[in-house]
Amino acid sequence: MIPHTLAMEPEVRYCTASDGIRIAYTVTGEGPPHLIASNPMTSHVRLQWAHPVLRPMFVQFSAQNTLIQFDPRGSALSDRAHARDINDYVLDIEAVVRRLDLGEFVLNAGVMAAPPAIAFAARHSEQVQRLVLADGFARFADHIDNAQMQAFAAAAAADWEMASELYGTIAYGAGREESRSLGEFVRACVGPDYVAHFSVLRTIDATPFLAAVSAPTMVMHHTGLRVVTVEMTRELVSGLRDARLTTVEGAWADDPAGMAKRAVDFLSDGWTQYRPAHVDRHGGVRTILFTDLVGPVFDAGCEDHGHAEEVGWRE
């Protein structure tokens, strides 16, 4: 049963990045602040609550947390000005954090949102207490140059509707109802001009920031997602100071609620004492008490992870 507070779409509000770009954001639920940086291709703070795959995740995330979501520049309800580099995307995160006057919080980023989240966590280590990178990577080029994404980009240049349907297959798998519905959703989030901008986006690289991320980090990898390879995932885990790898069988549509629960369990670990955060929807967070977070130490060199096994490395 969906909690009453989630029965309606959250109210969409706006803040302004330091370079003047308007960013759409929403606040849902009660509890410690949980900020989500969504993949620009599938970020829409209003429509995503009705999406059959995304909604179960957000319901799980907001059950005991104040869930904060935003559309990055160039997508959905935010200004459709395209990012020129990783710093532009970091400005979007900073704008939301500043508008809500967040102190310490956990950060959750998926796919293309991972590099900006890594850069933000490196620059604001005093604020990011825990980090989840769901099918993330350090370099945009590794993702964009993947054969499936190249096919998607080529299709977008010829027929945007067909290309958006292809993106559903890439994310969720062929022949699924969820894949077909994702195509329409993608068209609401971005247009073909976003894909044409790939030549600029492919220069985004968060590798230099990895070693500076001090927050305990969960790196989540779906075995059925071919556009994020094992090599890309291992680079994240080996480059981060305190990383845990969680392998999830299948693709995003197979068990979104279960995937979200793993992230919540990790993000909540260590938050043993807090007073529920009250986030003023117009801005401002008050009455928050956090405990220290101490990340576990994991052995290096693990290779055989198996289904749903959590392991980690340190250099």
DOPAGU-157217 format. One line per 5 residues: number of its first residue (from 1); their letters; for each residue x, y, z of N, C-alpha, C. Coordinates in Angstrom, 1 decimal. Example, Ala and Ser with C-alpha at 12.3 -4.5 7.8 and 13.67 -1.06 7.14 Angstrom:
REM DOPAGU-157217
1	as	13.2/-5.7/7.8/12.3/-4.5/7.8/13.2/-3.3/7.8 | 12.8/-2.2/7.1/13.7/-1.1/7.1/12.9/0.0/7.9
This chain:
REM DOPAGU-157217
1	mipht	0.8/-1.2/0.0/0.0/0.0/0.0/0.9/1.2/0.0 | 0.6/2.2/-0.8/1.4/3.4/-0.9/1.0/4.4/0.2 | 2.0/4.9/0.9/1.7/5.8/2.0/0.9/7.0/1.5 | 0.1/7.5/2.4/-0.7/8.7/2.0/0.1/9.8/1.5 | 1.3/10.1/2.1/2.1/11.2/1.7/2.6/11.1/0.3
6	lamep	2.5/9.8/-0.3/3.0/9.6/-1.7/1.8/9.4/-2.6 | 0.6/9.6/-2.2/-0.5/9.4/-3.0/-0.6/10.4/-4.2 | -0.1/11.6/-4.0/-0.1/12.6/-5.0/1.3/12.9/-5.4 | 1.4/13.5/-6.6/2.8/14.0/-7.0/3.3/15.0/-6.1 | 4.6/15.0/-5.8/5.2/16.0/-4.9/5.2/17.4/-5.7
11	evryc	5.1/18.4/-4.9/5.1/19.8/-5.5/6.5/20.1/-6.1 | 6.5/20.6/-7.4/7.7/20.9/-8.1/8.1/22.4/-7.7 | 9.3/22.6/-7.3/9.8/23.9/-7.0/11.1/24.1/-7.7 | 11.6/25.4/-7.7/12.8/25.7/-8.5/13.8/26.4/-7.6 | 15.0/26.2/-8.0/16.2/26.9/-7.4/17.1/27.3/-8.6
16	tasdg	18.0/28.2/-8.3/18.9/28.7/-9.4/20.3/28.4/-9.1 | 21.0/27.8/-10.1/22.4/27.5/-9.9/23.2/28.8/-10.0 | 24.4/28.7/-9.6/25.3/30.0/-9.5/25.5/30.6/-10.9 | 25.3/29.8/-12.0/25.4/30.4/-13.3/24.1/30.8/-13.9 | 23.0/30.8/-13.1/21.7/31.3/-13.6/20.8/30.3/-14.1
21	iriay	21.2/29.0/-14.2/20.3/27.9/-14.7/19.3/27.6/-13.6 | 18.0/27.4/-14.1/16.9/27.1/-13.1/16.8/25.6/-13.1 | 16.8/25.1/-11.8/16.8/23.6/-11.6/15.5/23.3/-10.8 | 14.7/22.3/-11.4/13.5/21.8/-10.8/13.8/20.8/-9.7 | 13.1/20.8/-8.6/13.4/19.8/-7.5/12.1/19.6/-6.8
26	tvtge	12.1/18.4/-6.0/11.0/18.1/-5.2/11.5/17.5/-3.9 | 10.6/17.6/-2.8/11.0/17.1/-1.5/9.8/16.2/-1.1 | 10.1/15.0/-0.6/9.0/14.0/-0.3/9.5/13.3/1.0 | 8.5/13.0/1.9/8.8/12.1/3.0/9.4/12.9/4.2 | 9.7/12.1/5.2/10.3/12.6/6.5/11.4/11.7/6.9
31	gpphl	12.4/12.4/7.5/13.6/11.6/8.0/14.9/12.2/7.6 | 16.0/11.5/7.7/17.3/12.0/7.3/17.3/12.4/5.8 | 17.9/13.4/5.3/17.9/13.8/3.9/18.6/12.8/3.0 | 18.0/12.4/1.9/18.5/11.5/0.9/18.3/12.2/-0.4 | 19.4/12.6/-1.0/19.4/13.3/-2.2/19.7/12.4/-3.4
36	iasnp	18.9/12.4/-4.4/19.0/11.6/-5.6/19.5/12.4/-6.8 | 20.6/12.0/-7.4/21.0/12.6/-8.7/20.6/11.6/-9.8 | 19.6/11.9/-10.6/19.1/10.9/-11.5/19.8/11.1/-12.9 | 19.9/10.0/-13.6/20.4/10.0/-15.0/19.6/11.0/-15.8 | 20.2/12.0/-16.5/19.4/13.0/-17.2/18.5/12.4/-18.3
41	mtshv	18.8/11.2/-18.8/18.0/10.5/-19.8/16.6/10.1/-19.2 | 16.6/9.9/-17.9/15.4/9.3/-17.3/15.0/10.1/-16.0 | 15.3/11.4/-16.0/15.0/12.2/-14.9/13.8/13.2/-15.2 | 12.7/13.0/-14.4/11.5/13.9/-14.5/10.8/13.9/-13.2 | 11.1/14.9/-12.4/10.6/14.9/-11.0/9.1/14.8/-10.8
46	rlqwa	8.4/15.1/-11.9/6.9/15.0/-11.8/6.4/13.7/-12.3 | 6.8/13.3/-13.5/6.3/12.1/-14.1/6.9/10.8/-13.6 | 8.1/10.8/-13.0/8.7/9.6/-12.5/7.9/8.9/-11.4 | 7.1/9.6/-10.7/6.3/9.0/-9.6/5.2/8.1/-10.2 | 4.9/8.2/-11.5/3.9/7.4/-12.1/4.5/6.3/-12.9
51	hpvlr	5.9/6.3/-13.0/6.6/5.3/-13.8/6.6/3.9/-13.1 | 6.3/2.8/-13.8/6.2/1.5/-13.1/7.5/1.0/-12.5 | 8.6/1.4/-13.1/9.9/0.9/-12.5/10.5/1.9/-11.5 | 10.4/3.2/-11.8/11.0/4.2/-10.9/10.2/4.4/-9.6 | 8.8/4.3/-9.7/8.0/4.6/-8.5/8.3/3.7/-7.4
56	pmfvq	8.4/2.3/-7.6/8.7/1.5/-6.4/10.0/1.8/-5.7 | 11.0/2.3/-6.5/12.2/2.7/-5.9/12.1/3.9/-5.0 | 11.4/4.9/-5.5/11.2/6.2/-4.8/10.3/6.0/-3.6 | 9.3/5.1/-3.7/8.5/4.8/-2.5/9.4/4.2/-1.4 | 10.3/3.3/-1.8/11.2/2.7/-0.8/12.1/3.8/-0.2
61	fsaqn	12.7/4.6/-1.1/13.6/5.6/-0.6/13.0/6.6/0.3 | 11.7/7.0/0.1/11.1/8.0/0.9/10.3/7.5/2.1 | 10.3/6.2/2.3/9.6/5.6/3.4/10.0/6.1/4.8 | 11.4/6.2/5.0/11.9/6.7/6.2/12.9/7.8/6.1 | 12.9/8.5/4.9/13.8/9.5/4.6/13.1/10.7/4.0
66	tliqf	13.8/11.9/4.1/13.3/13.0/3.3/14.0/12.9/2.0 | 13.2/12.5/1.0/13.8/12.3/-0.4/13.8/13.6/-1.2 | 14.9/13.9/-1.7/15.1/15.2/-2.5/15.6/14.7/-3.9 | 14.8/15.2/-4.9/15.1/14.8/-6.2/15.2/16.1/-7.1 | 15.9/16.1/-8.2/16.0/17.2/-9.0/16.3/16.8/-10.5
71	dprgs	15.9/17.6/-11.4/16.2/17.3/-12.8/17.5/18.1/-13.1 | 18.5/17.4/-13.6/19.7/18.2/-14.0/19.5/19.1/-15.2 | 20.3/20.1/-15.3/20.1/21.0/-16.5/20.1/20.2/-17.8 | 19.3/20.6/-18.7/19.2/19.9/-20.0/18.1/18.9/-20.1 | 17.4/18.6/-18.9/16.4/17.6/-18.9/15.1/18.0/-18.2
76	alsdr	14.0/17.4/-18.7/12.7/17.5/-18.0/12.3/18.9/-17.7 | 12.1/19.2/-16.4/11.5/20.5/-16.0/12.5/21.6/-15.7 | 13.8/21.2/-15.7/14.9/22.2/-15.5/15.1/22.9/-16.8 | 15.9/24.0/-16.8/16.3/24.7/-18.0/17.0/23.7/-18.9 | 16.6/23.8/-20.2/17.2/22.8/-21.2/18.5/23.3/-21.8
81	ahard	19.3/24.0/-21.0/20.6/24.4/-21.4/21.6/23.2/-21.1 | 22.4/22.8/-22.0/23.2/21.6/-21.9/24.5/21.9/-21.1 | 24.9/20.9/-20.3/26.1/21.1/-19.5/27.3/21.1/-20.5 | 28.3/21.9/-20.2/29.5/21.9/-21.0/30.6/21.1/-20.4 | 30.5/20.8/-19.1/31.6/20.0/-18.5/31.0/19.5/-17.2
86	indyv	31.8/18.8/-16.4/31.4/18.2/-15.2/31.0/19.2/-14.1 | 31.7/20.4/-14.2/31.4/21.4/-13.2/30.0/22.0/-13.3 | 29.5/22.0/-14.6/28.1/22.5/-14.7/27.1/21.6/-14.0 | 27.3/20.3/-14.1/26.4/19.3/-13.4/26.6/19.4/-11.9 | 27.8/19.7/-11.4/28.0/19.9/-10.0/27.3/21.1/-9.5
91	ldiea	27.2/22.1/-10.3/26.5/23.3/-9.9/25.0/23.0/-9.7 | 24.5/22.1/-10.4/23.1/21.7/-10.2/22.9/21.1/-8.8 | 23.8/20.2/-8.4/23.7/19.6/-7.1/23.8/20.7/-6.0 | 24.8/21.5/-6.2/25.1/22.5/-5.2/23.9/23.5/-5.1 | 23.2/23.8/-6.2/22.1/24.7/-6.1/21.0/24.1/-5.2
96	vvrrl	20.7/22.8/-5.3/19.6/22.2/-4.5/20.1/22.1/-3.1 | 21.3/21.7/-2.8/21.8/21.6/-1.5/21.8/23.0/-0.8 | 22.2/24.0/-1.5/22.2/25.4/-0.9/20.8/25.9/-0.7 | 19.8/25.6/-1.6/18.5/26.1/-1.5/17.8/25.5/-0.3 | 18.1/24.2/0.0/17.4/23.5/1.1/18.3/23.6/2.4
101	dlgef	19.4/24.3/2.3/20.3/24.5/3.4/20.7/23.2/4.1 | 21.0/22.2/3.3/21.4/20.9/3.8/22.7/20.9/4.5 | 22.8/20.2/5.6/24.1/20.0/6.2/24.7/18.7/5.7 | 24.6/17.6/6.6/25.0/16.3/6.2/23.9/15.5/5.5 | 24.2/14.7/4.5/23.1/14.0/3.8/23.8/12.8/3.1
106	vlnag	23.0/11.9/2.6/23.4/10.8/1.8/23.1/11.1/0.3 | 23.9/10.6/-0.6/23.8/11.0/-2.0/23.7/9.7/-2.8 | 22.7/9.6/-3.7/22.4/8.4/-4.5/22.4/8.9/-6.0 | 23.2/8.3/-6.8/23.3/8.7/-8.2/23.3/7.5/-9.1 | 22.6/7.6/-10.3/22.5/6.5/-11.2/23.0/6.9/-12.6
111	vmaap	23.8/5.9/-13.1/24.3/5.9/-14.5/25.0/7.2/-14.8 | 24.5/8.1/-15.7/25.2/9.3/-16.2/25.3/10.3/-15.0 | 24.6/10.2/-14.0/24.7/11.1/-12.9/25.8/10.8/-12.0 | 26.5/9.6/-12.2/27.6/9.2/-11.3/28.8/10.1/-11.3 | 29.3/10.5/-12.5/30.5/11.4/-12.5/30.3/12.7/-11.7
116	paiaf	29.2/13.4/-12.0/29.0/14.7/-11.2/28.8/14.4/-9.7 | 28.2/13.3/-9.3/28.0/12.9/-7.9/29.4/12.7/-7.3 | 30.3/12.0/-8.0/31.6/11.7/-7.5/32.4/13.0/-7.3 | 32.3/13.9/-8.3/33.0/15.2/-8.1/32.4/16.0/-7.0 | 31.1/16.0/-6.8/30.5/16.7/-5.7/31.0/16.1/-4.3
121	aarhs	30.9/14.8/-4.2/31.3/14.2/-3.0/32.8/14.4/-2.7 | 33.6/14.6/-3.7/35.0/14.9/-3.4/35.2/16.3/-2.9 | 34.5/17.2/-3.5/34.6/18.6/-3.2/33.9/19.0/-1.9 | 32.9/18.2/-1.5/32.1/18.5/-0.3/32.0/17.3/0.6 | 33.2/16.8/1.0/33.3/15.6/1.8/32.7/15.7/3.2
126	eqvqr	32.7/17.0/3.6/32.1/17.2/5.0/30.6/17.0/5.0 | 29.9/17.0/3.8/28.5/16.9/3.7/28.0/15.5/3.3 | 28.7/14.9/2.4/28.2/13.6/1.9/28.7/12.5/2.8 | 27.7/11.9/3.5/28.0/10.9/4.5/28.2/9.5/4.0 | 27.3/9.2/3.0/27.4/8.0/2.3/27.0/8.2/0.8
131	lvlad	27.5/7.3/-0.1/27.3/7.5/-1.5/26.9/6.2/-2.1 | 25.9/6.2/-3.0/25.5/5.0/-3.8/25.7/5.4/-5.3 | 26.4/4.6/-6.0/26.6/4.8/-7.5/25.9/3.6/-8.1 | 24.7/3.7/-8.7/24.0/2.6/-9.3/24.3/2.6/-10.8 | 25.0/1.5/-11.2/25.5/1.4/-12.6/26.2/2.6/-13.0
136	gfarf	27.0/3.1/-12.2/27.8/4.3/-12.5/29.1/4.0/-13.2 | 29.8/5.1/-13.5/31.1/5.0/-14.1/31.8/6.3/-13.9 | 33.1/6.3/-14.2/33.9/7.6/-14.0/33.9/8.4/-15.3 | 34.0/7.8/-16.4/34.1/8.6/-17.7/32.9/8.4/-18.6 | 32.3/9.5/-19.0/31.2/9.5/-19.9/31.6/8.7/-21.2
141	adhid	32.8/8.9/-21.7/33.2/8.3/-22.9/33.1/6.8/-22.9 | 33.4/6.2/-21.8/33.3/4.7/-21.7/31.8/4.3/-21.9 | 30.9/5.1/-21.5/29.5/4.8/-21.6/29.0/5.1/-23.0 | 29.3/6.3/-23.5/28.8/6.8/-24.8/29.4/6.0/-25.9 | 30.6/5.5/-25.8/31.3/4.8/-26.9/30.9/3.3/-26.9
146	naqmq	30.1/2.9/-25.9/29.6/1.5/-25.9/28.8/1.2/-27.2 | 28.9/0.0/-27.7/28.2/-0.3/-29.0/26.7/0.0/-28.9 | 26.0/-0.3/-27.8/24.6/-0.1/-27.7/24.3/1.4/-27.7 | 25.1/2.2/-27.0/24.8/3.6/-27.0/25.2/4.3/-28.3 | 26.1/3.7/-29.0/26.4/4.3/-30.4/25.3/4.0/-31.3
151	afaaa	24.7/2.8/-31.2/23.5/2.5/-32.0/22.3/3.4/-31.6 | 22.2/3.7/-30.3/21.1/4.6/-29.9/21.4/6.0/-30.5 | 22.6/6.5/-30.4/22.9/7.8/-30.9/22.6/7.9/-32.5 | 23.0/6.9/-33.2/22.8/6.8/-34.6/21.3/6.9/-34.9 | 20.5/6.1/-34.2/19.1/6.1/-34.4/18.4/7.4/-34.0
156	aaadw	19.0/8.1/-33.0/18.4/9.4/-32.6/18.6/10.4/-33.7 | 19.7/10.3/-34.4/19.9/11.3/-35.5/18.9/11.1/-36.7 | 18.4/9.9/-36.8/17.4/9.6/-37.9/16.0/9.7/-37.5 | 15.7/9.1/-36.3/14.3/9.0/-35.8/14.3/9.0/-34.3 | 13.9/10.1/-33.7/14.0/10.2/-32.2/13.0/9.3/-31.5
161	emase	11.8/9.1/-32.1/10.9/8.2/-31.4/11.4/6.8/-31.4 | 11.9/6.4/-32.5/12.5/5.0/-32.6/13.7/4.9/-31.7 | 14.5/5.9/-31.6/15.7/5.8/-30.7/15.3/5.8/-29.3 | 14.3/6.5/-28.9/13.8/6.5/-27.5/13.3/5.1/-27.1 | 12.6/4.5/-28.0/12.1/3.1/-27.8/13.3/2.2/-27.6
166	lygti	14.4/2.4/-28.4/15.6/1.6/-28.3/16.2/1.7/-26.9 | 16.2/3.0/-26.4/16.7/3.2/-25.1/16.0/2.3/-24.0 | 14.7/2.2/-24.2/14.0/1.3/-23.2/14.6/-0.1/-23.3 | 14.9/-0.6/-24.5/15.5/-2.0/-24.6/16.8/-2.0/-23.9 | 17.6/-1.0/-24.1/19.0/-0.9/-23.5/18.9/-1.0/-22.0
171	aygag	18.0/-0.3/-21.4/17.9/-0.2/-19.9/17.2/-1.3/-19.3 | 16.1/-1.8/-20.0/15.3/-2.8/-19.3/15.3/-4.2/-20.0 | 15.7/-4.3/-21.2/15.7/-5.6/-21.9/14.7/-5.6/-23.0 | 14.9/-6.4/-24.0/14.1/-6.5/-25.2/12.7/-7.2/-24.9 | 11.7/-6.7/-25.6/10.4/-7.4/-25.6/9.6/-7.2/-24.3
176	reesr	9.9/-6.2/-23.4/9.3/-6.1/-22.2/8.3/-4.8/-22.3 | 7.2/-4.9/-21.6/6.3/-3.8/-21.5/7.0/-2.6/-20.9 | 7.8/-2.8/-19.9/8.5/-1.7/-19.2/9.4/-1.0/-20.2 | 10.0/-1.7/-21.1/10.9/-1.1/-22.1/10.1/-0.2/-23.1 | 9.0/-0.7/-23.5/8.2/0.1/-24.4/7.7/1.4/-23.7
181	slgef	7.3/1.4/-22.5/6.8/2.6/-21.8/7.9/3.5/-21.5 | 9.2/3.0/-21.4/10.3/3.9/-21.1/10.6/4.8/-22.3 | 10.3/4.4/-23.5/10.6/5.2/-24.7/9.8/6.6/-24.6 | 8.5/6.5/-24.2/7.7/7.7/-24.1/8.2/8.6/-23.0 | 8.6/7.9/-21.9/9.2/8.6/-20.7/10.4/9.4/-21.1
186	vracv	11.3/8.7/-21.8/12.6/9.4/-22.2/12.3/10.6/-23.1 | 11.3/10.5/-24.0/11.0/11.7/-24.8/10.5/12.9/-24.0 | 9.9/12.6/-22.8/9.5/13.7/-21.9/10.7/14.3/-21.2 | 11.7/13.5/-21.1/12.9/14.0/-20.3/13.9/14.8/-21.1 | 14.2/14.3/-22.3/15.2/14.9/-23.2/14.7/14.8/-24.6
191	gpdyv	15.4/15.6/-25.5/15.1/15.5/-26.9/16.3/15.1/-27.6 | 16.2/15.0/-29.0/17.4/14.5/-29.7/18.6/15.4/-29.7 | 18.3/16.7/-29.3/19.5/17.6/-29.1/20.4/17.2/-28.0 | 19.8/16.5/-27.0/20.6/16.0/-25.9/21.6/15.0/-26.4 | 21.1/14.1/-27.2/22.0/13.0/-27.8/23.0/13.6/-28.7
196	ahfsv	22.6/14.6/-29.5/23.6/15.3/-30.4/24.7/16.0/-29.6 | 24.4/16.2/-28.3/25.4/16.9/-27.4/26.4/15.9/-26.8 | 26.3/14.6/-27.1/27.2/13.6/-26.6/28.6/13.9/-26.9 | 28.9/14.5/-28.0/30.3/14.8/-28.4/31.0/15.7/-27.3 | 30.2/16.6/-26.6/30.7/17.4/-25.6/30.7/16.6/-24.3
201	lrtid	29.6/15.9/-24.0/29.5/15.1/-22.7/30.5/14.1/-22.6 | 31.0/13.5/-23.7/32.0/12.4/-23.6/33.3/12.9/-23.0 | 33.5/14.2/-22.9/34.8/14.7/-22.3/34.7/14.7/-20.8 | 33.5/14.5/-20.2/33.4/14.5/-18.7/34.1/13.3/-18.1 | 34.9/13.5/-17.2/35.7/12.5/-16.5/35.9/12.8/-15.1
206	atpfl	35.4/11.9/-14.2/35.5/12.0/-12.8/36.6/11.3/-12.2 | 37.5/10.6/-13.0/38.6/9.8/-12.5/39.5/10.6/-11.5 | 39.8/11.9/-11.8/40.7/12.6/-10.9/40.1/12.9/-9.5 | 38.7/12.7/-9.4/38.1/12.9/-8.1/37.9/11.7/-7.2 | 38.1/10.5/-7.8/37.8/9.3/-7.1/38.5/9.2/-5.8
211	aavsa	39.8/9.4/-5.8/40.6/9.2/-4.5/40.3/10.2/-3.4 | 39.6/11.3/-3.8/39.3/12.3/-2.8/37.9/12.1/-2.2 | 37.2/11.1/-2.6/35.9/10.7/-2.0/36.1/10.0/-0.8 | 35.7/10.5/0.4/36.0/9.9/1.7/34.7/9.1/2.2 | 33.6/9.4/1.6/32.3/8.7/2.1/32.4/7.3/1.7
216	ptmvm	31.9/6.4/2.7/31.7/5.0/2.3/30.8/4.9/1.1 | 31.1/4.1/0.1/30.4/4.1/-1.2/29.9/2.7/-1.6 | 28.7/2.6/-1.9/28.2/1.3/-2.6/28.2/1.5/-4.1 | 28.9/0.6/-4.8/28.8/0.6/-6.2/27.9/-0.6/-6.6 | 26.8/-0.3/-7.3/25.8/-1.3/-7.6/25.9/-1.6/-9.1
221	hhtgl	26.0/-2.8/-9.5/26.2/-3.2/-10.9/25.1/-4.3/-11.3 | 24.3/-4.0/-12.3/23.4/-4.9/-12.8/24.0/-5.8/-13.9 | 23.9/-7.1/-13.7/24.6/-8.0/-14.6/24.0/-8.0/-16.0 | 22.7/-7.6/-16.2/22.1/-7.5/-17.4/22.2/-6.2/-18.2 | 22.9/-5.3/-17.7/23.1/-4.0/-18.3/24.4/-3.9/-19.0
226	rvvtv	24.3/-4.0/-20.4/25.5/-4.1/-21.2/26.2/-2.7/-21.4 | 25.5/-1.6/-21.1/26.1/-0.3/-21.4/27.0/0.1/-20.2 | 27.0/-0.6/-19.1/27.9/-0.4/-18.0/28.7/-1.7/-17.8 | 29.9/-1.8/-18.2/30.6/-3.0/-18.2/31.2/-3.3/-16.8 | 31.7/-4.5/-16.6/32.4/-4.9/-15.4/33.6/-4.1/-15.2
231	emtre	34.3/-3.8/-16.3/35.6/-3.1/-16.2/35.3/-1.6/-15.7 | 34.2/-1.0/-16.2/33.9/0.3/-15.7/33.6/0.3/-14.2 | 32.9/-0.8/-13.8/32.5/-0.9/-12.4/33.7/-1.1/-11.5 | 34.6/-2.0/-12.0/35.9/-2.2/-11.2/36.7/-1.0/-11.1 | 36.7/-0.2/-12.1/37.5/1.1/-12.0/37.0/2.0/-10.9
236	lvsgl	35.7/2.0/-10.7/35.2/2.8/-9.6/35.6/2.2/-8.3 | 35.4/0.9/-8.1/35.6/0.3/-6.8/37.1/0.4/-6.5 | 38.0/0.2/-7.4/39.4/0.3/-7.1/39.9/1.7/-6.9 | 39.2/2.7/-7.5/39.7/4.0/-7.3/39.2/4.8/-6.1 | 38.1/4.2/-5.5/37.5/4.9/-4.3/38.2/4.4/-3.0
241	rdarl	38.2/5.2/-2.0/38.9/4.8/-0.8/38.2/3.7/0.0 | 36.8/3.8/0.0/36.1/2.9/0.8/34.8/2.5/0.0 | 35.0/1.4/-0.8/33.9/1.0/-1.7/33.4/-0.4/-1.4 | 32.2/-0.6/-1.7/31.5/-1.9/-1.6/30.8/-2.2/-2.9 | 31.0/-3.3/-3.5/30.4/-3.7/-4.7/29.2/-4.6/-4.4
246	ttveg	28.0/-4.3/-5.0/26.9/-5.1/-4.9/26.4/-5.5/-6.3 | 26.4/-6.8/-6.6/26.0/-7.3/-7.9/24.5/-7.6/-7.9 | 23.8/-7.1/-8.9/22.4/-7.4/-8.9/22.1/-8.1/-10.2 | 21.4/-9.2/-10.1/21.1/-10.0/-11.3/20.0/-9.3/-12.2 | 20.2/-9.3/-13.5/19.2/-8.8/-14.4/19.4/-7.3/-14.7
251	awadd	18.4/-6.6/-15.1/18.4/-5.2/-15.4/17.5/-4.4/-14.4 | 17.3/-3.1/-14.7/16.7/-2.3/-13.8/15.2/-2.6/-13.5 | 14.5/-3.2/-14.5/13.1/-3.5/-14.3/12.8/-4.8/-13.6 | 13.9/-5.6/-13.3/13.6/-6.9/-12.7/13.2/-6.9/-11.3 | 13.8/-6.0/-10.5/13.4/-5.9/-9.0/13.8/-4.6/-8.5
256	pagma	13.1/-3.5/-9.0/13.4/-2.2/-8.6/13.3/-1.9/-7.1 | 12.3/-2.5/-6.5/12.1/-2.3/-5.0/13.2/-3.0/-4.2 | 13.6/-4.2/-4.7/14.7/-4.9/-4.0/16.0/-4.1/-4.1 | 16.2/-3.6/-5.3/17.4/-2.8/-5.5/17.4/-1.6/-4.6 | 16.3/-0.9/-4.5/16.2/0.3/-3.7/16.4/-0.1/-2.2
261	kravd	15.9/-1.3/-1.8/16.1/-1.7/-0.4/17.6/-1.9/0.0 | 18.3/-2.5/-1.0/19.7/-2.6/-0.7/20.4/-1.3/-0.5 | 20.1/-0.3/-1.4/20.7/1.0/-1.3/20.3/1.6/0.1 | 19.0/1.5/0.4/18.5/2.1/1.7/19.2/1.5/2.9 | 19.4/0.2/2.9/20.0/-0.5/4.0/21.5/0.0/4.1
266	flsdg	22.2/0.2/3.0/23.5/0.7/3.1/23.6/2.1/3.5 | 22.7/2.9/3.0/22.7/4.4/3.3/22.3/4.6/4.8 | 21.4/3.7/5.3/20.9/3.9/6.7/21.9/3.4/7.7 | 22.8/2.5/7.3/23.7/1.9/8.3/24.6/2.9/8.9 | 24.5/3.1/10.2/25.3/4.1/10.9/24.5/5.3/11.3
271	wtqyr	23.3/5.4/10.7/22.4/6.5/11.1/21.5/6.0/12.2 | 22.2/5.6/13.3/21.4/4.9/14.4/20.7/5.9/15.2 | 21.1/7.1/15.3/20.4/8.1/16.1/20.1/9.4/15.2 | 18.9/9.7/15.1/18.6/11.0/14.5/17.2/11.4/14.9 | 17.0/12.7/14.8/15.7/13.2/15.0/15.2/13.5/13.5
276	pahvd	14.0/13.1/13.2/13.5/13.3/11.8/13.7/14.7/11.3 | 14.4/14.7/10.1/14.6/16.0/9.5/13.3/16.6/9.0 | 13.1/17.9/9.3/12.0/18.6/8.7/12.6/19.5/7.7 | 12.2/19.2/6.4/12.7/20.0/5.3/11.6/20.9/4.9 | 11.8/22.2/5.0/10.8/23.1/4.6/10.8/23.1/3.0
281	rhggv	9.6/22.8/2.4/9.5/22.7/1.0/9.9/24.0/0.3 | 9.9/25.1/1.0/10.4/26.3/0.4/11.9/26.5/0.7 | 12.5/25.6/1.4/13.9/25.7/1.6/14.2/25.7/3.1 | 15.3/25.1/3.5/15.7/25.1/4.9/15.5/23.7/5.6 | 16.5/23.2/6.3/16.4/22.0/7.0/16.7/22.3/8.4
286	rtilf	16.0/21.7/9.3/16.2/22.0/10.7/15.9/20.8/11.6 | 16.5/20.8/12.8/16.4/19.7/13.7/16.9/18.4/13.2 | 18.2/18.3/12.9/18.8/17.1/12.5/20.0/16.7/13.4 | 20.1/15.5/13.8/21.2/15.0/14.6/21.8/13.8/14.0 | 23.0/13.8/13.6/23.7/12.7/12.9/24.7/12.1/13.8
291	tdlvg	24.9/10.8/13.7/26.0/10.1/14.3/27.1/9.9/13.3 | 28.3/9.6/13.8/29.4/9.4/12.9/29.2/8.2/12.1 | 29.7/8.2/10.9/29.6/7.0/10.0/31.0/6.4/9.9 | 31.1/5.1/10.1/32.4/4.4/10.0/32.2/3.3/9.0 | 32.9/3.4/7.9/32.7/2.4/6.9/33.5/1.2/7.2
296	pvfda	33.0/0.0/6.8/33.7/-1.3/7.0/34.9/-1.4/6.1 | 35.9/-2.2/6.5/37.1/-2.4/5.7/36.9/-3.8/5.1 | 37.2/-3.8/3.8/37.0/-5.1/3.0/38.3/-5.5/2.5 | 38.4/-6.8/2.3/39.6/-7.4/1.7/39.7/-7.2/0.2 | 41.0/-7.0/-0.3/41.2/-6.8/-1.7/41.3/-8.1/-2.4
301	gcedh	41.0/-8.0/-3.7/41.3/-9.2/-4.6/40.1/-10.1/-4.8 | 38.9/-9.8/-4.3/37.8/-10.7/-4.5/37.3/-10.7/-5.9 | 37.1/-11.8/-6.5/36.7/-11.9/-8.0/35.3/-12.5/-8.2 | 35.0/-13.5/-7.4/33.8/-14.3/-7.7/32.7/-13.8/-6.7 | 31.8/-13.0/-7.2/30.8/-12.3/-6.3/29.5/-13.1/-6.2
306	ghaee	29.0/-13.7/-7.3/27.8/-14.4/-7.2/26.6/-13.5/-7.1 | 25.4/-14.1/-7.0/24.1/-13.3/-6.9/24.0/-12.6/-5.6 | 23.8/-11.3/-5.7/23.5/-10.4/-4.6/24.6/-10.4/-3.5 | 25.8/-10.8/-3.8/26.9/-10.8/-2.8/27.5/-9.5/-2.8 | 27.9/-9.0/-1.6/28.5/-7.7/-1.4/30.0/-7.9/-1.0
311	vgwre	30.9/-7.4/-1.7/32.3/-7.4/-1.4/32.9/-6.0/-1.7 | 34.1/-5.9/-1.4/34.7/-4.6/-1.7/36.2/-4.7/-1.8 | 36.9/-3.6/-2.2/38.3/-3.6/-2.3/38.8/-2.3/-1.7 | 40.1/-2.4/-1.4/40.8/-1.1/-1.0/42.2/-1.3/-1.6 | 42.8/-0.2/-2.0/44.1/-0.3/-2.6/45.2/-0.1/-1.6
